[in-house]
Amino acid sequence: MRLLEAIEARLPEREHPDLDPARAVLVERLARHWLAATDDPDRHAVVHVKLANALRGAGRYEEAHHSTVRVVALLERLEAERPGSQTAHLGVAYANLFTSHTSLGRPQEAVEAAGRAVHFERLLAEADPQGRSAGLGPDGRQARYALALCDHGQALATAGRWADGFRAHATALDVLVLLAEQDTERHRNDLGATLLNVGADLSASGRGGAAVAATEGAVHLLGPRTAAGGPPNDPNDPDHPGTYALALSNLSGLLLTWRHALPVGTDWRSRALDASTRAVKINRHRAGANPDALAPSLEQSLRTHAGALEAKGRAAEARAVRAEADELRSRMRPPPDVSDVPRADYGPRQALEATDALETAVYRYMARIKTPVYTRRLVALLLPAAAREGAAGLAARTEITDAYRRLADGGLRRDRLDHAEALVRLALHRRAMGRATGVEEGLRRAVAVYEDLMAAGDDPGSYVGRLSA
């Protein structure tokens, strides 16, 4: 038994398709020994967590679910006996229960579990905002809360409450974008996975351009990092190759679906084929090593790849790939069917506000990493809020000004003019609110832009109105 324990201790913590099936057999054997050796409920909870993760990694979802439920029951009992002792563990346990219900096609139960995870992560964020108890630090504590919100958003959307899900995703995305600005490496996988979910949300709501942008952001964050920042060479380079492959496949499908919403001149056919080719390459290896868990991912990516091949005029290859997907599906367990879940009926205004909030959250991030491409779309989404009086309008005006400042750093005349105009409008908004702070400084900065442009040869007459304002 000691030898088995030594082997288990050396296995990598994260998923590994070559090792996960064997890991499940090994941990299952060890779990029986560990559980028989003690009556300590804390120790039993730890063992069931390890067992559930191992079984889930091998595609044994029903068995994993039983252990996950057992973990929650044990921790709830311990929490009742010693209030506050298991709060941190219960947040993670309910997040795992959400994943388990989702994999089994139980959307209503997934909503309840994800909501409980949010509850416990919110308690932790309020009681320990610095994240000292778990050694997370303040950024790690906020990230955990944002990820719980993201799970809840996904669960709500799957259960038909899509507008509520959009709002949860928008909040989570805004938090993770701010955290990634401070430390991209630490938060890139969490932000990438959130953008991946958001891309699917936006596509389902008809916001094709934003869906493509969000999924492009996911691919950018989830992909492997090379010294030169170039394209990936080894499909196992990413931290989470399965999630990266899903992002690539989704991007390919979105490029095919929303090609009419893309900027003029976009080579969507080549981009879709490149993304689907890479997704299939990753998933072939993974499904070959662990078919019970990962064959569905390969089947989905093959179907997207067939569509990309057809778009490039390679019909014979597309037929062969689609036939491979059909043959693969014939050997798989049928996936859970959630198609009959009723879709909640939201009023037009509520639906529009929820979708706009989610799209705005996407462009907040994309305007930072692809400033010339996405800044003006972000500004267009912020303008309705900027027209409001008071603090809400001021916040939007401030964000617009910051966005144009980043754009103006490129030095183009139009962008610099837009930045100056934004500075003026922000100053006037502050003055209308009776806030003197920042008004004079903002106007001086705008005047400096106009003077620079005139010194560069612009007609002074074109700025008389602006300068006099």
C-alpha positions as CSV (number, residue, x, y, z in Angstrom):
1,M,0.0,0.0,0.0
2,R,2.9,2.4,0.7
3,L,4.2,1.8,-2.8
4,L,0.7,2.8,-4.2
5,E,0.7,5.9,-2.0
6,A,4.1,6.9,-3.2
7,I,3.1,6.5,-6.8
8,E,-0.1,8.5,-6.3
9,A,1.8,11.3,-4.6
10,R,4.0,11.7,-7.7
11,L,1.2,12.1,-10.2
12,P,0.6,15.6,-11.5
13,E,-2.2,17.5,-9.8
14,R,-3.7,18.9,-13.0
15,E,-5.5,16.7,-15.6
16,H,-3.3,14.5,-17.8
17,P,-5.1,12.4,-20.4
18,D,-2.3,9.8,-20.5
19,L,-2.5,9.2,-16.7
20,D,-6.1,10.0,-15.7
21,P,-7.7,6.6,-16.4
22,A,-4.9,4.8,-14.4
23,R,-5.1,7.5,-11.7
24,A,-8.8,6.7,-11.2
25,V,-8.1,3.0,-10.6
26,L,-5.2,3.8,-8.3
27,V,-7.1,6.3,-6.2
28,E,-10.2,4.1,-6.0
29,R,-8.0,1.3,-4.5
30,L,-6.3,3.7,-2.1
31,A,-9.6,5.4,-1.1
32,R,-11.0,2.1,0.3
33,H,-7.8,1.7,2.4
34,W,-7.8,5.4,3.6
35,L,-11.5,5.4,4.5
36,A,-11.2,2.1,6.5
37,A,-8.3,3.4,8.4
38,T,-10.1,6.3,10.2
39,D,-13.5,7.5,11.4
40,D,-12.4,11.2,11.2
41,P,-14.9,13.1,9.1
42,D,-12.3,15.7,8.0
43,R,-10.1,12.9,6.7
44,H,-13.1,11.2,4.9
45,A,-13.9,14.5,3.2
46,V,-10.4,14.9,1.9
47,V,-10.4,11.3,0.6
48,H,-13.7,11.8,-1.2
49,V,-12.5,15.0,-2.8
50,K,-9.5,13.2,-4.2
51,L,-11.6,10.2,-5.3
52,A,-14.2,12.4,-7.0
53,N,-11.6,14.4,-8.9
54,A,-9.9,11.2,-10.1
55,L,-13.1,9.5,-11.2
56,R,-14.3,12.7,-13.0
57,G,-11.0,12.9,-14.9
58,A,-11.6,9.4,-16.2
59,G,-15.1,10.2,-17.4
60,R,-16.8,8.2,-14.6
61,Y,-19.2,11.0,-13.8
62,E,-21.9,9.1,-11.9
63,E,-19.4,7.6,-9.5
64,A,-17.7,10.9,-9.1
65,H,-21.0,12.5,-8.3
66,H,-21.6,10.2,-5.4
67,S,-18.3,11.1,-3.8
68,T,-18.9,14.8,-4.5
69,V,-22.3,14.7,-2.7
70,R,-20.6,12.8,0.2
71,V,-18.0,15.6,0.5
72,V,-20.7,18.3,0.7
73,A,-22.7,16.3,3.3
74,L,-19.6,15.8,5.5
75,L,-18.5,19.5,5.3
76,E,-22.1,20.7,6.0
77,R,-22.2,18.5,9.1
78,L,-18.8,19.8,10.3
79,E,-19.9,23.4,9.6
80,A,-23.0,22.8,11.7
81,E,-20.9,21.5,14.6
82,R,-18.3,24.3,14.3
83,P,-19.7,27.3,12.5
84,G,-17.2,29.0,10.3
85,S,-14.8,26.1,10.3
86,Q,-15.6,24.8,6.8
87,T,-16.7,28.0,4.9
88,A,-13.6,28.0,2.6
89,H,-14.0,24.3,1.9
90,L,-17.7,24.5,1.3
91,G,-17.2,27.1,-1.5
92,V,-15.0,24.7,-3.4
93,A,-17.2,21.7,-2.6
94,Y,-20.3,23.3,-4.0
95,A,-18.3,24.5,-7.1
96,N,-17.4,20.8,-7.7
97,L,-21.0,19.8,-7.1
98,F,-22.1,22.4,-9.8
99,T,-19.6,20.8,-12.2
100,S,-20.9,17.3,-11.4
101,H,-24.6,18.3,-11.9
102,T,-23.6,20.0,-15.2
103,S,-21.8,16.9,-16.5
104,L,-24.9,14.8,-15.7
105,G,-27.3,17.2,-17.4
106,R,-29.1,18.5,-14.3
107,P,-29.4,22.2,-14.9
108,Q,-31.7,23.1,-11.9
109,E,-29.5,21.3,-9.4
110,A,-26.5,23.0,-11.0
111,V,-28.0,26.4,-10.3
112,E,-28.6,25.6,-6.7
113,A,-25.0,24.3,-6.2
114,A,-23.4,27.2,-8.0
115,G,-25.6,29.6,-5.9
116,R,-24.3,28.0,-2.7
117,A,-20.7,28.3,-3.9
118,V,-21.3,32.1,-4.5
119,H,-22.8,32.4,-1.0
120,F,-19.8,30.9,0.7
121,E,-17.2,32.8,-1.5
122,R,-19.1,36.0,-0.7
123,L,-18.9,35.2,3.0
124,L,-15.2,34.7,2.7
125,A,-14.7,37.9,0.7
126,E,-16.5,39.8,3.5
127,A,-14.8,38.1,6.4
128,D,-11.3,37.7,5.0
129,P,-10.9,40.2,2.1
130,Q,-7.1,39.9,2.3
131,G,-7.3,36.1,1.7
132,R,-5.0,35.4,4.6
133,S,-6.8,32.3,5.9
134,A,-6.2,30.3,2.7
135,G,-3.0,32.0,1.7
136,L,-4.6,33.5,-1.4
137,G,-3.9,37.2,-0.9
138,P,-6.6,39.8,-1.8
139,D,-6.3,39.2,-5.6
140,G,-6.8,35.4,-5.1
141,R,-9.8,35.9,-2.9
142,Q,-11.5,38.2,-5.4
143,A,-10.7,35.8,-8.2
144,R,-12.3,32.9,-6.3
145,Y,-15.4,35.0,-5.9
146,A,-15.4,35.9,-9.6
147,L,-15.1,32.3,-10.6
148,A,-18.0,31.3,-8.4
149,L,-20.1,34.0,-10.1
150,C,-19.0,32.7,-13.5
151,D,-20.1,29.2,-12.6
152,H,-23.4,30.6,-11.4
153,G,-23.8,32.6,-14.6
154,Q,-23.2,29.4,-16.7
155,A,-25.7,27.5,-14.6
156,L,-28.4,30.1,-14.8
157,A,-28.0,30.4,-18.6
158,T,-28.2,26.6,-19.1
159,A,-31.3,26.6,-16.9
160,G,-33.0,29.1,-19.1
161,R,-32.4,32.2,-16.9
162,W,-30.1,33.7,-19.4
163,A,-30.4,37.4,-18.5
164,D,-29.5,36.6,-14.9
165,G,-26.6,34.5,-16.1
166,F,-25.4,37.4,-18.3
167,R,-25.4,39.8,-15.3
168,A,-23.4,37.3,-13.2
169,H,-20.9,36.8,-16.1
170,A,-20.5,40.5,-16.6
171,T,-19.7,41.1,-13.0
172,A,-17.2,38.2,-12.9
173,L,-15.6,39.4,-16.1
174,D,-15.2,43.0,-14.8
175,V,-13.5,41.7,-11.7
176,L,-11.1,39.4,-13.5
177,V,-10.2,42.1,-16.1
178,L,-9.1,44.4,-13.3
179,L,-7.1,41.6,-11.6
180,A,-5.4,40.6,-14.9
181,E,-4.4,44.3,-15.4
182,Q,-2.4,44.0,-12.2
183,D,-1.0,40.5,-12.8
184,T,-1.8,38.9,-16.2
185,E,0.1,35.7,-15.6
186,R,-1.7,34.8,-12.4
187,H,-5.2,35.4,-13.7
188,R,-4.9,34.6,-17.4
189,N,-6.4,31.1,-17.2
190,D,-9.4,32.2,-15.1
191,L,-10.0,35.2,-17.4
192,G,-9.6,33.1,-20.5
193,A,-12.1,30.5,-19.3
194,T,-14.6,33.2,-18.4
195,L,-14.3,34.8,-21.8
196,L,-14.9,31.4,-23.4
197,N,-18.2,31.1,-21.5
198,V,-19.1,34.7,-22.3
199,G,-18.5,34.1,-26.0
200,A,-21.1,31.3,-26.1
201,D,-23.6,33.6,-24.2
202,L,-23.2,36.4,-26.7
203,S,-23.5,34.2,-29.7
204,A,-26.7,32.7,-28.3
205,S,-28.1,36.3,-27.9
206,G,-27.2,37.3,-31.4
207,R,-24.2,39.5,-30.6
208,G,-21.9,37.7,-33.1
209,G,-19.1,40.3,-33.3
210,A,-18.8,40.4,-29.5
211,A,-18.9,36.6,-29.3
212,V,-16.0,36.4,-31.8
213,A,-14.1,39.1,-29.8
214,A,-14.6,37.3,-26.5
215,T,-13.5,34.0,-27.9
216,E,-10.4,35.5,-29.5
217,G,-9.6,36.9,-26.1
218,A,-10.0,33.4,-24.6
219,V,-7.7,31.9,-27.2
220,H,-5.1,34.6,-26.6
221,L,-5.1,33.9,-22.9
222,L,-5.4,30.1,-22.8
223,G,-2.8,29.4,-25.5
224,P,0.8,28.5,-24.8
225,R,3.3,31.2,-24.1
226,T,6.5,31.1,-26.1
227,A,9.6,33.2,-25.6
228,A,8.9,35.0,-28.9
229,G,5.2,35.2,-28.3
230,G,4.7,33.2,-31.5
231,P,2.2,30.4,-32.3
232,P,2.1,27.2,-30.4
233,N,4.3,24.3,-31.4
234,D,3.5,21.6,-28.8
235,P,-0.3,21.1,-28.2
236,N,0.5,20.2,-24.6
237,D,2.1,23.5,-23.9
238,P,-1.0,25.3,-22.6
239,D,-1.8,25.1,-18.8
240,H,-5.2,23.6,-19.7
241,P,-5.0,22.1,-23.2
242,G,-8.6,20.9,-23.1
243,T,-10.0,24.3,-22.4
244,Y,-7.6,25.8,-25.1
245,A,-8.8,23.3,-27.6
246,L,-12.4,24.2,-26.8
247,A,-11.7,27.8,-27.3
248,L,-10.1,27.2,-30.7
249,S,-13.0,25.0,-31.8
250,N,-15.5,27.6,-30.6
251,L,-13.6,30.4,-32.4
252,S,-13.7,28.4,-35.6
253,G,-17.4,27.8,-35.3
254,L,-18.1,31.5,-34.5
255,L,-16.1,32.7,-37.4
256,L,-18.2,30.5,-39.7
257,T,-21.5,31.4,-38.1
258,W,-20.9,35.2,-37.8
259,R,-18.8,35.9,-40.8
260,H,-21.2,38.7,-41.9
261,A,-20.6,40.5,-38.6
262,L,-16.8,40.6,-39.0
263,P,-14.8,43.6,-40.2
264,V,-14.5,43.9,-44.0
265,G,-11.5,42.1,-45.3
266,T,-11.3,39.5,-42.5
267,D,-10.1,36.2,-43.9
268,W,-12.6,34.2,-41.9
269,R,-12.2,31.0,-43.9
270,S,-8.5,30.7,-43.3
271,R,-8.8,31.7,-39.6
272,A,-11.6,29.2,-39.0
273,L,-9.6,26.4,-40.6
274,D,-6.4,27.2,-38.7
275,A,-8.3,27.2,-35.4
276,S,-10.2,24.0,-36.0
277,T,-7.0,22.2,-37.2
278,R,-5.2,23.0,-34.0
279,A,-8.3,22.0,-31.9
280,V,-8.5,18.6,-33.6
281,K,-4.7,18.0,-33.2
282,I,-5.0,18.6,-29.4
283,N,-8.2,16.6,-29.0
284,R,-6.9,13.6,-31.0
285,H,-4.1,13.1,-28.6
286,R,-6.3,13.6,-25.5
287,A,-9.2,11.4,-26.7
288,G,-6.8,8.7,-27.8
289,A,-5.4,8.5,-24.3
290,N,-8.6,8.9,-22.3
291,P,-11.6,8.2,-24.6
292,D,-14.3,7.8,-22.0
293,A,-13.8,11.4,-20.8
294,L,-12.5,13.1,-23.9
295,A,-14.1,11.5,-27.0
296,P,-17.0,14.0,-26.9
297,S,-14.6,16.9,-27.2
298,L,-12.9,15.3,-30.2
299,E,-16.3,14.6,-31.9
300,Q,-17.4,18.3,-31.5
301,S,-14.1,19.6,-32.8
302,L,-14.2,17.3,-35.8
303,R,-17.7,18.6,-36.8
304,T,-16.5,22.2,-36.6
305,H,-13.4,21.2,-38.6
306,A,-15.6,19.7,-41.3
307,G,-17.5,23.0,-41.6
308,A,-14.2,24.9,-41.9
309,L,-13.0,22.6,-44.6
310,E,-16.2,23.0,-46.5
311,A,-15.9,26.8,-46.3
312,K,-12.4,26.5,-47.9
313,G,-13.9,24.4,-50.8
314,R,-12.4,21.1,-49.6
315,A,-15.6,19.1,-49.7
316,A,-14.1,15.6,-49.9
317,E,-12.0,16.1,-46.8
318,A,-15.0,17.6,-45.0
319,R,-17.0,14.5,-45.8
320,A,-14.3,12.2,-44.5
321,V,-13.9,14.2,-41.2
322,R,-17.7,14.3,-40.7
323,A,-17.8,10.5,-41.2
324,E,-15.1,10.1,-38.6
325,A,-17.2,12.2,-36.2
326,D,-20.3,10.1,-36.9
327,E,-18.4,6.9,-36.3
328,L,-17.0,8.3,-33.0
329,R,-20.5,9.3,-31.8
330,S,-21.8,5.8,-32.5
331,R,-19.3,4.4,-29.9
332,M,-20.0,7.1,-27.3
333,R,-22.6,7.3,-24.5
334,P,-25.3,9.7,-25.5
335,P,-24.8,13.2,-23.9
336,P,-27.3,14.5,-21.4
337,D,-30.3,16.2,-23.1
338,V,-31.1,19.6,-21.7
339,S,-33.0,20.9,-24.8
340,D,-36.3,20.9,-23.1
341,V,-35.3,23.4,-20.4
342,P,-37.8,26.3,-20.6
343,R,-36.3,29.7,-21.4
344,A,-37.3,32.5,-19.0
345,D,-39.2,35.4,-20.6
346,Y,-37.5,38.7,-19.8
347,G,-38.9,42.1,-20.8
348,P,-37.2,43.9,-23.7
349,R,-35.5,46.5,-21.6
350,Q,-34.2,44.0,-19.0
351,A,-32.9,41.7,-21.8
352,L,-31.2,44.6,-23.6
353,E,-29.5,45.9,-20.4
354,A,-28.2,42.5,-19.5
355,T,-26.8,41.8,-22.9
356,D,-25.3,45.3,-23.3
357,A,-23.6,44.9,-19.9
358,L,-22.0,41.6,-20.9
359,E,-20.9,43.0,-24.3
360,T,-19.4,46.1,-22.6
361,A,-17.5,43.9,-20.2
362,V,-16.0,42.0,-23.2
363,Y,-14.9,45.1,-25.0
364,R,-13.4,46.6,-21.8
365,Y,-10.8,43.8,-22.0
366,M,-10.5,43.6,-25.7
367,A,-9.9,47.4,-26.0
368,R,-6.9,46.9,-23.8
369,I,-5.2,44.1,-25.7
370,K,-6.3,45.3,-29.2
371,T,-6.7,49.0,-28.7
372,P,-7.0,50.2,-32.3
373,V,-9.5,47.5,-33.2
374,Y,-12.0,47.6,-30.3
375,T,-11.8,51.0,-28.6
376,R,-14.5,52.7,-30.7
377,R,-16.9,49.8,-30.1
378,L,-16.4,50.1,-26.4
379,V,-17.0,53.9,-26.5
380,A,-20.2,53.3,-28.5
381,L,-21.5,51.0,-25.8
382,L,-20.6,53.5,-23.0
383,L,-22.2,56.6,-24.7
384,P,-25.8,56.0,-23.4
385,A,-24.5,55.9,-19.8
386,A,-22.3,58.9,-20.5
387,A,-25.4,60.9,-21.4
388,R,-26.9,60.5,-18.0
389,E,-26.5,63.1,-15.3
390,G,-24.7,62.6,-12.0
391,A,-22.3,59.9,-10.9
392,A,-23.3,57.3,-13.5
393,G,-22.6,59.7,-16.4
394,L,-19.3,60.8,-14.8
395,A,-18.1,57.2,-14.5
396,A,-18.9,56.5,-18.1
397,R,-17.2,59.8,-19.2
398,T,-14.1,58.9,-17.2
399,E,-14.0,55.4,-18.8
400,I,-14.4,56.9,-22.3
401,T,-11.6,59.4,-21.7
402,D,-9.3,56.7,-20.5
403,A,-10.1,54.5,-23.5
404,Y,-9.4,57.4,-26.0
405,R,-6.2,58.2,-24.1
406,R,-4.9,54.7,-24.8
407,L,-6.0,55.0,-28.4
408,A,-4.3,58.4,-28.8
409,D,-1.0,56.9,-27.7
410,G,-0.7,55.6,-31.3
411,G,-0.3,59.2,-32.4
412,L,-3.0,59.3,-35.1
413,R,-4.6,62.7,-35.6
414,R,-8.2,61.5,-35.4
415,D,-7.5,59.5,-32.2
416,R,-5.8,62.5,-30.5
417,L,-8.7,64.7,-31.4
418,D,-11.2,62.2,-29.9
419,H,-9.1,62.2,-26.7
420,A,-9.2,65.9,-26.5
421,E,-13.0,66.0,-27.1
422,A,-13.4,63.4,-24.3
423,L,-11.3,65.5,-21.9
424,V,-13.5,68.5,-22.6
425,R,-16.7,66.6,-22.1
426,L,-15.5,65.1,-18.9
427,A,-14.5,68.5,-17.6
428,L,-17.8,70.0,-18.5
429,H,-19.6,67.0,-16.8
430,R,-17.6,67.6,-13.6
431,R,-18.4,71.3,-13.7
432,A,-22.1,70.6,-14.1
433,M,-22.0,68.4,-11.0
434,G,-20.3,71.2,-9.0
435,R,-17.0,69.3,-8.8
436,A,-14.1,71.7,-9.4
437,T,-11.4,69.0,-9.0
438,G,-10.0,68.0,-12.3
439,V,-11.9,70.5,-14.4
440,E,-9.1,72.9,-15.1
441,E,-6.5,70.1,-15.5
442,G,-8.7,68.4,-18.1
443,L,-9.2,71.5,-20.1
444,R,-5.5,72.3,-20.1
445,R,-4.7,68.8,-21.4
446,A,-7.3,69.2,-24.2
447,V,-5.8,72.6,-25.1
448,A,-2.3,71.1,-25.2
449,V,-3.5,68.5,-27.7
450,Y,-5.1,71.2,-30.0
451,E,-1.9,73.3,-29.8
452,D,0.3,70.3,-30.7
453,L,-1.9,69.6,-33.7
454,M,-1.7,73.3,-34.8
455,A,2.0,73.2,-34.4
456,A,2.1,70.2,-36.6
457,G,0.4,72.1,-39.4
458,D,-3.3,71.9,-38.8
459,D,-5.5,74.9,-39.6
460,P,-5.9,77.0,-36.4
461,G,-9.4,78.0,-37.6
462,S,-10.7,74.5,-37.1
463,Y,-9.9,74.7,-33.4
464,V,-11.3,78.2,-32.6
465,G,-14.6,76.8,-31.4
466,R,-13.0,74.1,-29.3
467,L,-10.4,76.5,-27.7
468,S,-13.1,79.1,-26.9
469,A,-15.1,76.4,-25.1
